Amino acid sequence: MKQCWDADPLKRPDIHTLWNKISEMNRLYQNMPNKSEANNGLEINKTSNSNYTDRSFTSKVHQFENFPEPRNATEGINNLLNFEIQKEYF
């Protein structure tokens, strides 16, 4: 998941990698012992989601300006945690 949050878009996984990982997780989930109960909800969602061909679900290109330099989302969390750990021991 951290790979998806990387500030550099070139370091993020592409759609094919994501699709393969999600498919693998789905296969593992379907092989769980209580799969009949878990899959009942999935079948309902498959049919209800097939009707979303509305224009509101299409991609749009937006141009934004004057943004700060991109940074990884986890950088601030790590710095905060390090500060809290140091504060507890001193």
N, C-alpha and C positions, 0 to 999 in steps of 0.2 A: 504494500500500500504506500509506503514511503516513496517508492520509485515514482508513483503517479503524482506525488506532490512536488517533485523536483522543480526548482525555478527555471532550469534550463529545459525547454521543450524537447531538445534533442536527446536528453537522458531519460525521458519518459517512455514507457512501453507503447508500442503501436497497437492499433486495434486488433490485429491478428494475434499478438501475444496475449492481450487481455481476453480475447474470445477463447483462446485455448485454455487459459488458466480458469476462467469461469466455467467452461465446459467440463474441465477436469473436476472442479469442486462440485458441480452438479452431479456428475457420475458417482463421485464418492458419497454424496448425500443420498442419492437414489439407492445405493447399496446398503444403507443403514437398516437395522432390523425392523423398525416401525415405519417402513417406507410407505405402506398403504395409507396410513393416516396423514403423513406429510404430503403425499402426492395429490390428495383430494383437493387441497387448496390450489395447487399448481394448475390443475386442469381447468378450473374456473377462471383463473387469471389469464390463461392462454387465449380463451375464447373472447373474453371481454376486452383484451388489449388489441385484438386484430382490427377493431373499428377505428383506430386512430390514424386516419390519413388526412386529417385536417391541415390547413396551411399553417396553423400555429405550431406545428411540430416539425417545421422545416428549418434548416440552418440559415442563419443570417450573418453577414459580415458587418462588424462594427469597428469604427476607427476611433480610438481614444488617444489623447495626447497628454503630456506632462505627468506621466506616472513615475514613481520612484523606481530605482533599480530593482529588478526582481531578486528575491531571496527565497531560500527554502523555508517552508512553513514550520519545519521542526527546529530551526535554529533558535528561535526565541524561546521555545519550550525547554530545550536543553540548557540554555543559559540561565533560565529561571530556576530549573531544578538544581543546577550546580550551585547557585547562590544560596538556595534554601539548605542544601546539604552542608555547605561551609558555615552558614550561620548557626546550625545546630551543634557543630563540633567546636566552635570557638566561643 
